């Protein structure tokens, strides 16, 4: 018989994490501890971490709903996926805890990454800040050996953000450093194409979510007209039925989708998105959603399980050093790769 204990946990950022939606200084998670009478001495740990004002299951009385979800799992002994579709962060925590309990170790998926044999290439994430701060952070990432840099944009004047991109391109060609930008829906439709044309001068790999979500017609037009590839992120939140996933991708036709298990349907939902996107010729990568190391470990192993470990696109998994009070795990970033130490 299964039993699940829920423990709220607040993590604190080492530095304020800025996006066009606001600045994060702390992160609330609910940790699940799962046991089973048939597996004495074992416990499985999972993390439920909805993003405020973004997750489709960022709801009042989150913990009360999570308790009800866990009670149902305890009674049925299995995850009720149709019932769990509206609660992706809860589903991800349950999936992680169950895999952890079943394996008896932190190896959730058996592959070369989880066994510590190879690393996963990741992007170097540069948060929003003032001009000098962002330039310094870019320089730090380049010195650390990252060949893929992701810039959060939209917090300062666009001309200054363009200047930062220009400075990188004056030093490194697109063959040497891949540049991704994430607007988090910060552009209006009327200004978006003009800004995309300016960014395209500097061989940008892609831009995530240039305008706010739920404007499918506008986003489809941008994807048709944009001189640089567009990736969907927030656009996918709350779309949990496979038929609707195929429908929205068919309408908008992005170049890429960016997937977070906590936002996009847990592990099962992410696999659905990847399969549907592949059938439409749309590529994808996976990122964490500011979880602690518990969630990051699960996201990274899932990415290795879905894409393999050889020649995959840089993943968004460089968030393990965000918090002053993170949960210790065997995750380690060396250069531009994330490893599990063994």
Secondary structure as UniProt FT lines:
FT   STRAND          2..19
FT   TURN            20..21
FT   STRAND          22..36
FT   TURN            37..38
FT   TURN            40..41
FT   STRAND          44..48
FT   TURN            52..54
FT   TURN            56..57
FT   TURN            60..61
FT   HELIX           62..76
FT   HELIX           81..84
FT   TURN            85..86
FT   HELIX           88..103
FT   TURN            112..116
FT   STRAND          120..122
FT   STRAND          124..126
FT   HELIX           131..144
FT   STRAND          148..152
FT   HELIX           158..171
FT   TURN            174..176
FT   STRAND          178..182
FT   TURN            184..185
FT   HELIX           189..200
FT   TURN            201..202
FT   STRAND          206..208
FT   HELIX           216..225
FT   STRAND          230..232
FT   HELIX           234..236
FT   TURN            237..238
FT   HELIX           242..252
FT   STRAND          256..259
FT   TURN            261..265
FT   HELIX           266..279
FT   TURN            280..281
FT   STRAND          283..287
FT   HELIX           293..307
FT   STRAND          315..316
FT   TURN            320..321
FT   TURN            324..325
FT   STRAND          331..334
FT   TURN            335..336
FT   STRAND          337..340
//
